[in-house]
Amino acid sequence: MKFAIAQLNPTIGDLAHNAQQVLDAARQADRLGAQVLVTTELVLCGYPPRDLLLRPGFIQAMADTLATLAGDLPPHLAVLVGYAAANPKARYSGEKPLFNSTALLQGGRVQQVFHKQLLPTYDVFDENRYFAAGQGPSSFTLPCGDWGIRIGVTICEDLWNDEEFWGGRSYPRNPIADLAEAGVDVIVNLSASPYSLNKAQLRAAMLAHSATRFRCPILYVNQVGANDDLIFDGTSMAFNRQGELVAQLPAFQAGLAVVEYDPVEHDLGPAAIAPLPRDENEALWSALVLGVRDYTHKCGFSKTVIGLSGGIDSALVAVIAAAALGPGNVLGVLMPSPYSSDHSLSDALALAQNLGIAHQTLAIGPLMTAYDQVLDPLFAGTSPGIAEENIQSRIRGNLLMAISNKFGHLLLSTGNKSEMAVGYCTLYGDMNGGLAVIADLPKTRVYALCRWLNQRVMEGGDLGDLGELGDRANHLTAGLIPQHILDKPPSAELKPGQVDQDSLPPYEVLDDILERLVQRHESVAEMVAAGHDATLVDRVVRLVARAEFKRRQAPPVLKVTDRAFGMGWRMPIANRWTSEVKAVAQPSDPEPLLHT
């Protein structure tokens, strides 16, 4: 029996287009001689549909689309399609009104429906808000020569509860163990597992462990593409009973593969194994390019605008945008002030030339003077400070939004995670935008990715399908990002001689504290024990807490770590919990927010 696995790129709510993707994959699978096609979790509506699931009309339209799709599919092909199914018992049982479900379509109709059993509520997931938990084990049988093959069906989280692999269960039941006990021949999993650094390797280890432990082959099919802040890497896989990888689809692109099950050996045979990205930077680069491309196009934009400061952050965002959309669809805007250095302008212009993007210079000195004149009666008798510095950023943000508004360009925000964490950014200024491209990348990671990018260009390495940008990169000998941008001290240039380290600790120190605080949830005592100064840790912890109101107003952040400032970050704004700080260091007086 041949199984086809199709990692597809659905768009949230585009039922007709998503159904067409399934139909196209089914026709391809049928041509390749497959008897079963496995698609991805909630593929019909796209994942995550969030509060669209609260609309009855949306649920009914999904059911209608599913019925139409069943009639259009090749009649002999068994197709597993993810969708949201109504829960008919909800009115009387008090359960949620929907299931996260998989429909088995064959012979022009829905043959069976299976429901997701484990509903995650951590990080970006909130499935208990919408869904009732299914009861298993879920399986169906298809004839295969003289045998019948029993196929176990699971959905995403159903795989992630093996107590031997994780050291304990997060849910009372393990659906994989239940299916193994029920004697299924093969397990399939329809998934929508978002990308984060090194997650593909973790998934592979988990799947190999389960296949080996239960002596049952597993076909895992993951969504690809980006929806809002979430990026899905695909990387669909198949493992035989020995826990060996026998098939793998590429990362960050749609695709289909066929894997054959031998009913005599009770196992999957070898198929094509696409290589994974070679290192973290290559995976991160591919994720960000895909994230920008899909967010832009799925939101109805074709062009983007970026403020080019001559700094490292805007340079990286510009390169990502040019790779994602083509240089002809990116506009870089230089907005020098009287405090801007000459090299900032020359660096920004050199970057624009390297990338082949359009650029425009709008000097903001006259606008700064106008603001000073208007505010002089109110500010009289006060000393210039952060308020005046931030006016510059807000002028720039206003100009960029005017360009976005006038020409229909998507404004890309260029702030990084380090700045976002401690509030070293300006509301309604550099935080303006429709998408925060690198706001889940600490500053040290920004530098590392830029150096990797330049090195790859200089070595003539592959950066993916970059079209015109790839052609330009092939003719450069010094990298896409001018070396001076990488070498100079980072600065907001909002006053004479300013550098970031006037206000912040060195980024290597800051990022390590933030990694321990945000990612690992370490206590202040643990961070101090690791060698960090207690007073500095105290200050960083307080800055992170005080900047929460800014982050709440930021654009969507492309998520590339397991702890991003987005849907999965749910901290209160009005927050005075400081007992942990007081226990280790004498707290300083409350300090003003950086770049409010």
Rosetta blueprint (number, residue, H / E / L):
1 M L
2 K E
3 F E
4 A E
5 I E
6 A E
7 Q E
8 L L
9 N L
10 P L
11 T L
12 I L
13 G L
14 D L
15 L H
16 A H
17 H H
18 N H
19 A H
20 Q H
21 Q H
22 V H
23 L H
24 D H
25 A H
26 A H
27 R H
28 Q H
29 A H
30 D H
31 R H
32 L L
33 G L
34 A L
35 Q L
36 V E
37 L E
38 V E
39 T L
40 T L
41 E L
42 L L
43 V L
44 L L
45 C L
46 G L
47 Y L
48 P L
49 P L
50 R H
51 D H
52 L H
53 L H
54 L H
55 R L
56 P H
57 G H
58 F H
59 I H
60 Q H
61 A H
62 M H
63 A H
64 D H
65 T H
66 L H
67 A H
68 T H
69 L H
70 A H
71 G H
72 D H
73 L L
74 P L
75 P L
76 H L
77 L L
78 A E
79 V E
80 L E
81 V E
82 G E
83 Y E
84 A E
85 A E
86 A E
87 N L
88 P L
89 K L
90 A H
91 R H
92 Y H
93 S H
94 G L
95 E L
96 K L
97 P L
98 L E
99 F E
100 N E
101 S E
102 T E
103 A E
104 L E
105 L E
106 Q E
107 G L
108 G L
109 R E
110 V E
111 Q E
112 Q E
113 V E
114 F E
115 H E
116 K L
117 Q L
118 L L
119 L L
120 P L
121 T L
122 Y L
123 D L
124 V L
125 F L
126 D L
127 E H
128 N H
129 R H
130 Y L
131 F E
132 A L
133 A L
134 G L
135 Q L
136 G L
137 P L
138 S L
139 S E
140 F E
141 T E
142 L E
143 P E
144 C E
145 G L
146 D L
147 W E
148 G E
149 I E
150 R E
151 I E
152 G E
153 V E
154 T E
155 I E
156 C H
157 E H
158 D H
159 L H
160 W L
161 N L
162 D L
163 E H
164 E H
165 F H
166 W H
167 G L
168 G L
169 R L
170 S L
171 Y L
172 P L
173 R L
174 N L
175 P H
176 I H
177 A H
178 D H
179 L H
180 A H
181 E H
182 A H
183 G L
184 V L
185 D L
186 V E
187 I E
188 V E
189 N E
190 L E
191 S E
192 A L
193 S L
194 P E
195 Y L
196 S L
197 L L
198 N L
199 K H
200 A H
201 Q H
202 L H
203 R H
204 A H
205 A H
206 M H
207 L H
208 A H
209 H H
210 S H
211 A H
212 T H
213 R H
214 F H
215 R L
216 C L
217 P L
218 I E
219 L E
220 Y E
221 V E
222 N E
223 Q L
224 V E
225 G E
226 A E
227 N E
228 D L
229 D L
230 L E
231 I E
232 F E
233 D E
234 G E
235 T L
236 S L
237 M E
238 A E
239 F E
240 N L
241 R L
242 Q L
243 G L
244 E L
245 L E
246 V E
247 A E
248 Q E
249 L L
250 P L
251 A E
252 F L
253 Q L
254 A L
255 G E
256 L E
257 A E
258 V E
259 V E
260 E E
261 Y E
262 D E
263 P L
264 V L
265 E L
266 H L
267 D E
268 L E
269 G L
270 P L
271 A L
272 A L
273 I E
274 A L
275 P L
276 L L
277 P L
278 R L
279 D L
280 E H
281 N H
282 E H
283 A H
284 L H
285 W H
286 S H
287 A H
288 L H
289 V H
290 L H
291 G H
292 V H
293 R H
294 D H
295 Y H
296 T H
297 H H
298 K H
299 C L
300 G L
301 F L
302 S L
303 K L
304 T E
305 V E
306 I E
307 G E
308 L L
309 S L
310 G L
311 G L
312 I H
313 D H
314 S H
315 A H
316 L H
317 V H
318 A H
319 V H
320 I H
321 A H
322 A H
323 A H
324 A H
325 L H
326 G L
327 P H
328 G H
329 N H
330 V E
331 L E
332 G E
333 V E
334 L E
335 M L
336 P L
337 S L
338 P L
339 Y L
340 S L
341 S L
342 D H
343 H H
344 S H
345 L H
346 S H
347 D H
348 A H
349 L H
350 A H
351 L H
352 A H
353 Q H
354 N H
355 L H
356 G L
357 I L
358 A E
359 H E
360 Q E
361 T E
362 L L
363 A L
364 I L
365 G H
366 P H
367 L H
368 M H
369 T H
370 A H
371 Y H
372 D H
373 Q H
374 V H
375 L H
376 D H
377 P H
378 L H
379 F H
380 A L
381 G L
382 T L
383 S L
384 P L
385 G L
386 I H
387 A H
388 E H
389 E H
390 N H
391 I H
392 Q H
393 S H
394 R H
395 I H
396 R H
397 G H
398 N H
399 L H
400 L H
401 M H
402 A H
403 I H
404 S H
405 N H
406 K H
407 F H
408 G L
409 H L
410 L E
411 L E
412 L E
413 S E
414 T L
415 G L
416 N L
417 K H
418 S H
419 E H
420 M H
421 A H
422 V H
423 G L
424 Y L
425 C L
426 T L
427 L L
428 Y L
429 G L
430 D L
431 M L
432 N L
433 G L
434 G L
435 L E
436 A E
437 V L
438 I L
439 A L
440 D L
441 L L
442 P L
443 K H
444 T H
445 R H
446 V H
447 Y H
448 A H
449 L H
450 C H
451 R H
452 W H
453 L H
454 N H
455 Q H
456 R H
457 V H
458 M H
459 E L
460 G L
461 G L
462 D L
463 L L
464 G L
465 D L
466 L L
467 G L
468 E H
469 L H
470 G H
471 D H
472 R H
473 A H
474 N L
475 H L
476 L L
477 T L
478 A L
479 G L
480 L L
481 I L
482 P L
483 Q H
484 H H
485 I H
486 L H
487 D H
488 K L
489 P L
490 P L
491 S L
492 A L
493 E L
494 L L
495 K L
496 P L
497 G L
498 Q L
499 V L
500 D H
501 Q H
502 D H
503 S L
504 L L
505 P L
506 P L
507 Y H
508 E H
509 V H
510 L H
511 D H
512 D H
513 I H
514 L H
515 E H
516 R H
517 L H
518 V H
519 Q H
520 R L
521 H L
522 E L
523 S L
524 V H
525 A H
526 E H
527 M H
528 V H
529 A H
530 A L
531 G L
532 H L
533 D L
534 A H
535 T H
536 L H
537 V H
538 D H
539 R H
540 V H
541 V H
542 R H
543 L H
544 V H
545 A H
546 R H
547 A L
548 E H
549 F H
550 K H
551 R H
552 R L
553 Q L
554 A L
555 P L
556 P L
557 V E
558 L L
559 K L
560 V L
561 T L
562 D L
563 R L
564 A L
565 F L
566 G L
567 M L
568 G L
569 W L
570 R L
571 M L
572 P L
573 I L
574 A L
575 N L
576 R L
577 W L
578 T L
579 S H
580 E H
581 V H
582 K H
583 A L
584 V L
585 A L
586 Q L
587 P L
588 S L
589 D L
590 P L
591 E L
592 P L
593 L L
594 L L
595 H L
596 T L
